[in-house]
Amino acid sequence: MSDKKTFSISELAKEFDVTTRSIRFYEDEGLLHPTRNGQTRIFSSKDRVRLKLTLRGKRMGFSLAEIRELFALWDETATGSEKQLLMALEVVERRRAQLEQQKHDIAMMEIELDNHEARCREALAELRQAG
């Protein structure tokens, strides 16, 4: 399907397993720029790639603003730029730091749950012995 020059909103929705509403939202956010034939949206190969990159960026934890900024930097040149790559690396580093913090928070929560579970089991054992 990627050799095709244009795509309908339903074709993209089906290909990427997203709703047409999501695609319209990304359009409203300035990430996609379909042309129109009356009320019908006609998406280009570039829009298809942008949708794919948007979905990938979201999975990686990029905000829509960060994705939009990367697209804007990419649009400045035919092949991207050092500025774009540096920004992408910065976003990746921030996301990695967030994930590390979340891993730490989860580990601390697991310790707290283990301690709470142990106290509950001890209390339950004492109740059963007393009863």
N, C-alpha and C positions, 0 to 999 in steps of 0.2 A: 504494500500500500504506500510505502514511502516514495516510490517513483512517480506517483501521481502529482500533478501540478496544483490542484485545488481540492479542498475537502469541505464537506458539509459539517455542521455542528454535530449531527448525530453520528457521522462516521468517526469523528474524533472522540466523541464520548464513548462509543463502543470500543474503539481501538485502545484507549487509555483507561477504560473502566471507571469513568467519572460521569457525573450527571451533566446534562446540557446546562443546567443552572450554574454549576461550578465553572464551566467554560465561559458563560456570560459574565459571571463575577470576575474572572481573570481579565476579560475584555474591559469591564468597567474599571478595573484597577490599572489599566494601561499596559498590561502585559502582552495582550494579543491585539492585533489590528486588522480584523477581517474587512474585506470590502463588502458592499451590499448590492444585491439585485432586488430592489423592492424591500421586502421585509426579510429576505433570505440572506444569511451571513455566508460569505464565501471566504474560507480560510486558505491561506497560501502554505507552501512548504515551510516557509520561515515561521509562520504561526504554529505549524505542527511541531517544529523543533523547539520553539519557545514554550509550548505547552508541555512537551516532554521534559525540558529543563526546569520549568516551574515545578512540576510534580516531583522531580528528583530533588530539587532544592528544598522543597517542603519536607520531604522524607528525611533530609539531612538536617533539618531544623532551621533553615534559612527563613527569615521573615519575607513577606511579599515586598516590603520596602527594599530589603537587601537584594532580592532577585531583580526588582525593577532597576535598581542602581547598577547592577552588573550588566543588565541588558543595555542600559544607556551608555555605559562605558564601551561595551562591545560594538554598539552602533557607531561609535566615533571613528572606528577603523574597519577595514575589510576583514582583518584577522584577529581583532582583539588588541590588547596592549599590555605593556608592563603594568600600567596603572590598574587595569582590570585584574590582572593576575595577582598583584599585591593585595588588592582589596579582597579578592576571593580567599587568599591565604589568611588574611586577617579574620574574615568571617568564619573560616574553618577552625582557626585557633580559638576564637571565642566560643564556638559551639562545642569544641572538644573540652574546653575548661568548664562549660556548663555541665557537660556529661560527667566529667570527673567529679564535680561537686554533687551531682545527683547520685553517683555511685557511692560517694562518701556518706551522703545523707541516708541512703538505703542501708548501708552497712550499719550505721548507728541505730537506725530504726530496728533492724534485725536483732541487734544486741539488746535493745530495750524490750523487744517482744520476747526474746529468749528469757530475760530476767523476770518479766512479768509472768510468763508461762511457768517458770520454775517456782515462783512464789505461790501461784494458784495451785499447782500440783502439791506443794508442801502443805498448804492450807487444807486442801481436799483430803490429803492423807491423814492429817491431824483430826479432821472432823470424823472421818471414817473410823479411826482408832478410838476416839472418844465415844462414838455412838454404838 
